[in-house]
Structures are given as C-alpha cells and as structure tokens.
C-alpha cells in the first residue's frame, strides 16, 4: 500500500491486490500504454490522459508528472514510512550522516566524491579492495562532504574514518 500526496494537498491510497490495482476503494480498470521516453497514454473512466514523467527521485519517493499539460508533484509513503510516522519517527528515514568508516582493512581503489559534494543515501563514495574483491562504499544517508581522509592508493584499517560530512 502506498499513500500518494499530490501537490502537497490531495492524498490517495494506492494498493495492489493480486492482479488488481486499487485507488482508494475504486478498482483501476483503465488502459496504460507505454509510449517511450517516460511518456504514457492512459484511458480511465472514458477519459484520455497523456502523462510524462518530468523528474523522479526514487530515494526521496518524489515525482513530477505532466498530465495533459498540467504539472503535478507527487510524494509517496510506503508501509514502512507510515509505520515510522505513526511512531513519531518519520525523520529516522532521512538519516543525516556524520562520517563513513572503513568496514574492513583494504586498499582504496578509487574515490567518487570531492570536498563540497552533496550526496544522497546510496550514492557511491569510493571503492575499497579487500581480499581481491571490490567493495563499493555507499553513503548511509544524505550530507555534504566536509573532508576526505583518504586518497586512491591508500591502505586503510578497519574503522578508519574515510569521509567526513558537515
């Protein structure tokens, strides 16, 4: 189940039950045609909709759509987001990171960020080679790179600080 908010005002529940999609209590019995390049044509309730995905951010669960020429901004919350919100922990999903430490000893093969870069959760920061395996070290949350404590070619120890964030 998803709770979709459109233009920060209207909220809808979207869910799938087996092969049937539901918008609130109404089954979706329309037709969707994937045209190309993030463009779709939808026929629903005897109406035609031309839809273009203008921008989307999977991590933030937001999307901007152009529907029949009109822009709509959407945000989605899944069951996990709704549970955190009900427990008063909605800010826990958008973790801000302070620093990233080496999970194991190894060799820094490459660094993908620079001081001043903004990173989002899941962005690759660097590649650490350990035991002949390349390990992509990803950002555990969002932040701005304050300092790099390593360079490509450096050997690091477990728990050594690699990247600091503001």
HELIX and SHEET records of a PDB file:
HELIX    1   1 UNK A   79  UNK A   86  1                                   8    
HELIX    2   2 UNK A   90  UNK A   93  5                                   4    
SHEET    1   A 9 UNK A  26  UNK A  27  0                                        
SHEET    2   A 9 UNK A  20  UNK A  23 -1                                        
SHEET    3   A 9 UNK A  10  UNK A  17 -1                                        
SHEET    4   A 9 UNK A   2  UNK A   6 -1                                        
SHEET    5   A 9 UNK A  70  UNK A  77 -1                                        
SHEET    6   A 9 UNK A  62  UNK A  67 -1                                        
SHEET    7   A 9 UNK A  47  UNK A  57 -1                                        
SHEET    8   A 9 UNK A  39  UNK A  44 -1                                        
SHEET    9   A 9 UNK A  31  UNK A  36 -1                                        
SHEET    1   B 4 UNK A  99  UNK A 101  0                                        
SHEET    2   B 4 UNK A 161  UNK A 165 -1                                        
SHEET    3   B 4 UNK A 143  UNK A 148 -1                                        
SHEET    4   B 4 UNK A 118  UNK A 119 -1                                        
SHEET    1   C 4 UNK A 133  UNK A 138  0                                        
SHEET    2   C 4 UNK A 124  UNK A 130 -1                                        
SHEET    3   C 4 UNK A 106  UNK A 111 -1                                        
SHEET    4   C 4 UNK A 155  UNK A 156 -1                                        
END                                                                             
